[in-house]
Amino acid sequence: MPRLTCLAGTALTSITLIMTASTAGAETLQDALAKAYRTNPTLTAARAGQRAIDENVPLAKAEGRPSVGLNGTLTEQLYREASAFGQNTPKRNFTGQASATVPIYQGGSIRNRIRSAKENVKAGQNSLRATEASVFAAVVAAYLDVIRDSAVVTYNRQNVSSLETNLQASQDRFEVGDLTRTDVAQSESRLGLARASLQAAEAQLIASKENYIALVGSAPDDLDTPPALPGLPASPEAAVTVALRDNPDILAAEHTRDAAHYQVNAAKGLVAPRLSAFASGSYLDYLNSEKKLDTAFAPPGSNKAASAGLQLTVPIYQGGQPGAQARQAAAQESQAIEQQVGTERNVIAQTRSAYASWQASLQNIESTKRAVSAGELSLEGVRAENTAGTRTILDILDSQRDLLNAQVQYVAAQRDAYVAGFSLLAAMGHAEARDLGLDGGPLYDPNANYEKVRGKLFDFDFGPKPEPQATRTQDVPAADLKIINHEY
C-alpha cells in the first residue's frame, strides 16, 4: 500500500508503531483488499448493476434511429363465389412489404432522454465507487477484528493459566493453614469467570474469522500488521473540504439531479410537433393463379409499388398527459435537489464524526497503554506485598482482573483507531482501489463497458452469457481458534 504524505503523521505513527510485524509470508491487508476487490459478491453485483445502467444510453439513442421492417403474407382462398362475369379473384397470392421510418424531430424529447441516461451512468459510476469504499471499509474492520480478537483470546488464556496457578498456590497454602477456605473460594470463583470469558472470547474470534471469510473469500490463516494509512487530514475542516469535492455519494447525487432535470425537458417535448421521414415498397404476386380465371378481367400476375414522404404530427390535445408528465418530472427533479442537500449533510456529519472517532481512538491508545503498564506494575507489587503479608488473595485477583481489562481495551483502541482512520478516508472519497494501489491485475474500469456499449447499433448483439465472478466459500474450512500472533 503506498505511503502517501500524511498531514497528521505524528498521530498516525502512534497507530502503526504499536504493532509489530507478523511472520514472513503472512497475508497483508493489501492482499485481503485485492481478493475482495476481485471476488466480493457485493462488489461484483454492483458492477453488473452498473453495466445494466450503461445500457440505458443505447436504449435512449434507439428511439431516434431508423426502424426498418419486412412483412410477407401468403393467402390461399378456400372458397370463392363466382360473379356474373365468372371467377375474377385469384385463388392464391403473396404480398411482401418493406418499410423504413426515420425520426427527424421529436421535440427534443429523445435528445434530453439521452442526456438524462448519460447523467445516470455517471451517477451509477460514483455509486459503484461508494460501494467499493464500503466493501473495503468492511474488509479493513474484519481484518482488524481478527487481529484484535486473537489478542483478546491470548490475554484470556494467559489469565486463565495464571489463575489456575494462583488457585493451586492458594490450595497449597490452605493445606498448611496459611490461607482460609474463603481465599480458596475466591480463587475458584475468579477462575470460573475467567474460563467463561475465555469461551466468549474464542466464540467472538470464530465469528470474526467467519465474517472475514464472507467478505474476502478465504480464511485468515496468518495476517500481517496493517500498514500506515495514507493522506489522513490534519483537521476536520480539511477533511470536510476534501469530502465535498471527492465523496462519491455527493457526486452521484449531483448527477442524479442533472438526470432529473433532463427528464423535465424530455417531458415538455411531448407537446412539440414531430417530424419523421418514411419509405415503403410492396410486391404482389398471384403465383400464376390468375391464369385459371374464366374472365377477361384477370389481373396481372404481379404488381410492384414504392412510396416515400414526410410525416408531420402536431399534437393538439392529449388529455393532459404531457402536462402531468412534466409536472411529475419537475417534482422528481425537486426531490433529487433535496436529496443532494441531504446527502451533503450526511457526508459532512460522517466526515466530522469519523475524524472525532479517529482522534479519540488515538488518545485511547495512549491512555490504555499507560493503564497496561500501570497494571503490570501493580500486579507485580501486590504479589510481592502478599508474600510479605500486607495484601490479600483478593487484592491479587483484583489486580489481575484490572490488568486483563486494560490489555483488552488497549488492543480494542488500536483496532478502533485504524478502522476510524479508514472510515475517515472513505468519507473523504479516498478509500478505493485507485487510492490504495492494489496488486493482482488491472483495476476494474466501469467506463470501459460504457464506451463499448454506448454506440452499439445491432439488434442481435446480445452480449456474452453471464458467468459468476464472486467465489463461493462452501469449500473454505470452518474458522478455527488459531491465534494470529501480534505483540502489543
N, C-alpha and C positions, 0 to 999 in steps of 0.2 A: 504494500500500500504506500503510495507516495507520501513523503514527509513534506508537505507544503508549509510555507511560513505561517507560524501560528501567532496571532495577535495577543493571545493570552498564554504565552509559553510557560511562564512560571507556574501558573495554576495547573496547566495541563501536565507538566512534568511530574507534578505530585501524584498524578494518576499512574503514570507508566513506570516510574522508578520503584514504586512499592512492590510491583510484581516482578518476579524473576523468571527467566526463560525456562520453558519445559524442555523435554528431551529432544534431541535432533531428530528430524523427520516427522515431527508432530504436525497435525493438521493446523493450519493457521486460520485466522479469521477471514483472511482474503480467500483462502481455499473454500471455506464454507459459503461465503457470499457468491463465489463463482459457481459453485454447484447449484445453489438456489436460483441464481440468475438463469441457468440453463434449463433446470428441470422442475422448479416450483410450480405446481398446478395453478395457483392463484395468478402468477405472473404469465404463464403460457396461455391461460384462458383470457386474460386481459389483452394479450397481443392478438389472439384470434378475434376478440370483440372489436379491436381497432381495425383489423382488416375488413371486417363487415362494415364498419363506418366508412372506410375508404370507398366502398362500392356505391355509396350514395352520390358521389360525384359523377361517375359514368351513367348512373340511373337518371340523374337530372339532365345530363347532356343528351341522353337518348330522346328526351321529349322534343328537342329541337333538330333532330336529324331526320333525313328522309326515311319513309317507310315504303317498302316495296312488297307486293303480294301477287301471287298467282292463284287462279281459280279455274278448275276444269269440271265440266258436267257432262255425263253421258246419259242420254234419255232414250228409253225404249217404250213406245206406246203400245199398251196391251190391248186396247180396244179403241177403234175409230168408227164413228158413224158416218156413212157416206152422205154427201150432199147431192143436190140435183145435178151437179157437174161431175160427180164421181168422187173418188178419193183424191183430195188435194192437199193432204197433210202427210209429210213423210213419216214413216214409221220410226225412224231412228235418227238421232242427231248428237253431235258432240260440240260443246261450246267451251272455248278457252278464253280466259281473260287475264290481262296483266295490268296492274295499276301502280302508280307511284305518287306519293304526296310529299311535298317539301314545305315545312313551315317557314315562312319568311318573316313574319312579325306577329308576336303573341303578346303584345302589350308590355313587354319587359318581364313577364312572369318567369319564363324559362331562365333568362339571364340572372335574375335575382335568386331563383332556387339553386342555380349552380353556385353562386357566391355563398349562399347560406350553407350548402353542403361542404364547401371548402373550409368555411369557418368551423363547422362541426368537426371536420377532420383535424384541424389544429387543436380544437378543444379536446378531442379524444387523445391526441398525442400527448398533451400535457397531463391528462388524467392517467395515461399509462405511466408517465414519469412519477406521478404521485403514488400509483400502485407499487411501482418498483421501489420507491423510497420506503413505503410502508412495509413491504416484504423484507427489505434489508434491515429495517429497524427491529422487526420481529426476530430475524436471524441473529442480530447482534445481542438482543436480550436473551435469546435462548442459549447462545454460546456462553455468555457471562453467567447465566443461571447455572449451567453445568459446572463451571469452574467454582462458583460460589458454593453450590450445594455439595460439591466434592470436599471443599474445605470444611464446611459445617459438619459433614459426616466424620471427617478425620478428627476434628476437635471433640466431637461427641464420643468417638471411640476412645480417644485419649482420656476423656473424662471418666468413662465407664471403667477403663483399666485402672486409672488412679483410684477411683472409689472402691474397686474390688480390692486393691492393695490396702487401702485405708480400712476397709471392713475387716480384712484378715488381721491387720495390726490391732484393731480395736478388740477383736475377739481374743487375741493372744493376751492383751493387757487385761482384759476382763478375767481371763482364766487365773491370772496371778493377783487379781484384786486391785489392779491399778486403775481400772475404769469400772463404771457401773453398767447395769443392764440397759439403762436409758441411753448411754453413749453408743452402745452396740445397735440399739433400735434406731437411733438417729442415722447411723451409717447405713443400715439396711434400707431405711426409707429413702435416703438420697440416692442410693444405688438403684433402687427400683424406678425412681423417677428418671434417673439418667438413662437407664435402658429403654424406657418408654420414649424419651426424647430422641435417642439414637434410632429407634424404629421409625419414628416420624420423619427424622432427617433422611433416612435411607429411602423411605417411600417418596419423599419430595425429590430426591436425586433421580429416582426411576422416572418420575413424572417429567422432570426437566429434560432428561435424556430422550424420552419418547416425544416430547414436544420438538426437540431438536431434529429428531428423525423425520417427523411430519413436515418440518419446514425445509430441511436440507436434503433429505432423501437417503442419508447414510447415518450410521451410528457414530457418536462422538467418542471414538476409542481413546484418542490422545489429542488434547487441544493445547496449542501453544499460547503463550501470553499475547494478548492483543496489542497491536502497535499504537503509537500515539495518533490521536485524531487530528486531521489537518484543518487549518483555517477556522478555528473557533474564534468568535468575536471578543473584543475587549470590553464591550458594554452592551446592555440590552438595546440601546438606541441604534448601535451599529448593526446588531442582529436584525432588528426590525427593518432597517433601511435595505439590507440585502434581501430579506424575505419579501418585501413589497415588490422588489424587482424580479426575483427569480423563483418564488414559490410556485410550483406547478398548479396548485389549486386556484390561485389567483389568476394565472394566465388562462387556465381552462374556463374560468367564469367570464373573463373578458371576451374570449372568442365565442362562447355561448351567447353572450349578449349581442355581439355583432351578427351572429347567425339569425337570431330572432328578429333583428332589425331588417334584414334582407327578406325574411318571410313576410313582413308587413308590406314591403314594396311589391312582393310577388302577388299578394292578395289584392292589392289595389289594381294590378294589371288585368284583373278579370273583367273590368268594365271597359277596357280599351278595345278598339276594333282588332280583328285578327285577319291576317292575310296569308294565304298559302297558295302554292302552285301545284297543279296536278297534271298527270298524263295517264292515258289509258289506251289499251288496244284490245281488240276482241277478234276471235276467229270462230266461224260457224261452219260445220261440215255435216252433211246429211248421210255420209257414209254410204253413198250410192243408193240409198233407199228411195230417193226422189225419182229414180228411173222406173220404179214399179208403179208409179201413179198412173191411173187411167184418166188423165185430164190434160188438156192443152195448157193449163196454167201451172205446171210444175215449177217450183223454184229452182234456182241454180244450185249446183252441187255444193258450193261453198261460198263463204262470204267473209270479207275482212273489213275491219273498221279501226280507226285510231282517232284520238282526240287529245287536246291539251288546253290548258287555260289557267286562269287565276280565280281564286275564290275569296271574296271579301265577306267577312261576317261582322256585323255591327250589333252588339248587344243593346237592346232597348230596355228590357225589363227581365230580370232573372229571379224574381220572387224575393229579393232582398238578400240573396245568398252572398254576393260579393261584399256587401257592407258588413254582414255578420262575420265573414271570414277575416276581413281587415280589422275589425274591432277585436276579434279573438286573438289575432296575431299581435296586435298592439298591446293587449293585456299580457300576453306571454312575453313580449319584449320588456314590459314594465316589471314583470316577475323576475326576468333574468337580470335586470338592472338592480333590483333589490337584493337578489341572491348574490350578486357580485359584491355589494357592500357587506352583506352578511359574511361571505367568505373572507373578505379582507379583515373584518373584525375578528373572526375566529383565528385567522393566521397570526394576527398581531398578538392576540391573547396567548396562543400556543407558543409563540416565539418567546414572549416575555416569561411565561411560566417555565418553559424549558430552560431558559437562562438562569432563572432563580433556583430551579431544582439542581442544576449543574453546580452552581456556586455553593448551595447549601450542602450538597454531597461532598464537595471538596473540603469544606470546613468539617464535615462529619468524619472524613478520613483522618484529619489531624487530631480531632477530639478522641475518636475511638482508638487511634494509635497510642495516644498518651494513656488512655484507660487500660489498654492491654499491658503496657509497660508497668503501670502502677499496680495492676492486678497481679502480675508475676512477682513483683517485689513484695506485695502484701502477702501473698500466699507463702512465699519463702520465709518471711518474717513470722507469720502466725505459726507455721510449723516449728520454727526454732523456739518460739515462746511457749508452744505447747509442750515441747520437750522439757523446757525449764519449769513447767507447771503453772505458767501465768495465763495460758489460753486453753480453752476447752476444745473438744472434738467438734462441737457445733461451730466454733469460730473457723476451724479449718474447712468444714463443709461449706460454710457461707462464702469463704474466700474462693474456694474452687468454683462455686456457682457464679460468683461475680466475674471471675476470670473468663469462664466459658461464655457468659453473656457478652462480655467486651470483645472477645475474639469473633463471635458470630456477627456482632454489629460492625466490626471492623471490615470483614470481608463483604458484608452487605453494602457498606458505604462505598467500597471500591467498585462493586458492581453497579450500584446506583449512579455513581459519578460518570462512569463510562457510558452507560445507557442514556443518561440525561444529556451528555455531550453529543452523542449521535442523534438523539431526538432533536436537539437544537440545530444540528446541521440539516436534518430532514426538513424542519420548519423553514429553514433559510433556502431550501431548494438545492442543497449541495450534498445530498446523500444518495446519489445514483451511481450507476456503473461508470459513467464517464468521469465522475469525480474521484472514484476510488481506485482507478487503474487496475481493473480486474484482468487476470490472465485467463487462459483457457479458450482462446479463439476470438474472432471478431465480435464486437458488440452488436446487439440487435438494433437495426435501424428501421423504425416504423415508416419513415418517409420513403424507403426503398420500395415497399409494396405499393404505396400510394402513387409513386411515379410510374410504376409498372402498369397499374390498372386505370389510371385517370383518363387515358385516351383510348381505351380498348373499344373496338367497333363491332366485333364479330359475335353473332348470336350463339354460335356453337363453341365459344371459348369458355368452357365450364370450369377450368382450373383443375389442379391436382386433387386427388382423393385425400381427405383429412387423415392424418396419422398422428397418434399421440406423441407429444413432446415431453410431457412430465413422466417421471419414472414412478413406478409403484413400489411400495415398501413392504409387501407381504413376505418377501424373501429376506428382509433385513432382520437379523436376530433381535429378540426382545432385549430391552435395555437391562444391563446388569449393574452390580454395585462396585464395578471397578472404579477406583478413585483417580481423578485427574489431578496429579500432584503439582501443586504450586506452593512456593514459600511466600508467606505474607508477613 
